[in-house]
Amino acid sequence: MKTTLTLSIAALTLASNLAYANYELNLSTSLGSQDPIVKALEHAKQEIEERSEGELRINVFPSSQLGSDEDVVEQIRSGANIGILIDAGRLSEYQPELGILTAPYLVEDYTQYEAITGTDLYQGWVENLADNSGLRLLNYNWFQGTRQIMTQAPVETPEDLKGVRMRTINTPVWLKTIEAMGATPTSLPWSEVYSALQLGSIDAAEAQLTAADGQRLQEVVKYVGLTHHIQLMTGVATSDQWYQSLPDELRTILGEELKAAGDEASQATAEAEKAVREKMEQEGVTFTELDTEPFRERVDVVYKALGYDEYRDELVSAIDDE
C-alpha cells in the first residue's frame, strides 16, 4: 500500500509539473535525500532551470521513488523523460563493453575515470549504447564511493569469505567480482539489504560507506574490510529519443550543468567517506586495512571471463598518459 501511494504521489507530481515547462526531465536515484549526490542533483536542477529560464524543468526523485532501477531503465528505453543515475555494470546488459568501467581494480583513484571517458573507445561505446538500446549516457563522472566488504565476522584473506553470502548488484561484472573474491554473490534490491542482514538471509554486503550509512548498515554488521575493490563511478542516462527532441541550447545546458554537478558531488562524496568511517567506528564497527594483493590476483579472471582483456590495456594506457 505504501509503495502504491508513493508512486501515485510521484505520478501526480509529474503530471502537475507538465504545464510549467516546454521540456522536463525527472531524475531518479536509489540514494537517500541526504546523500551528497542527491544534494548535487538538486543544485543542478536550480542551475539548469535558471540558465534555461524555466524552459527545461528538472525534478529529483531520491530513494527509488519512481521505482526500481530496472523498472526505470525500461521506462527510459520506451522514451520516457526520465534520467537515472546508473553504473556501467547495469548498462553492460545493452552495451557489454561498458561493464569494464565497474571492473575491479581498474583504477586506483576515481579521478582517473576522466582519462577513460575521454577516449575514442569510450565515446564509441556511448554512441552504440544510444543506437542499440535507446539509452543516452550523458556523462560518467558521479563518484559514489569506494566499495568495501561489510561482514559479521572478521575477514583477512579471500579464504575467509568462503561460504559467505554477500549481497551485490545483479550484473555479470559485479557477480563475478564477488565470486572471484571468495564469497557467494547474492543479488537483491539495495532497500532490502538491512532486513536481509538482520534476518540472516545474507551474511555480508559490499558497498561504499556513504550508502551503507544511509541505510544504517552499521546496526547489522560488525566489520568493514577495506578491500577498495571498486571505485564506484556512475553516470546519468536518459532516453535518447527524449534527448534528441531537445533544442541544441538545452542539450548544452543540461550537459554542462550535470557534469559540473557530478564533479561537485564526487568531491563531496570523497570527503564524506572519511567522516562516515569515523562515525561508524564510534558506533562499534571495526575497520580492517586488508592486504589487497590476494584479492587483486583473484579478480583477474573477471576480465578474462567477460572479454575485457582487450580493452584493459588501452584504458590503463590512457590513465598513464595523463
Buried (B, 14 or more C-beta within 10 A) or exposed (E): EEEEEBEEEBEEEBEEBEEEBEBBBBBBBBBBBEBBBBBBBBBBBEBBBEBBEEBBBBBBBBBBBBBBBEEBBEBBBEEBBBBBBBBBBBBBBBBBBBBBBBBBBBBEEBBBBBBBBEBEBBEEBBEBBBEEBBBBBBBBBBBBBBBBBBBBEEBEEBEBBEEBBBBBBBBBBBBBBBBBBBBBBBEBBBEBBBEBBEEEEBBBBBBBBBBBBBBEBBEBBEBBBBBBBBBBBBBBBBBBBBBEEBEEEBBEBBBBBBBBBBBBBBBBBBEBBEEBBEBBEEEEBEBBEBEBEBBBEBBBEBBEBBEBEEBBEEBBEBBEEE
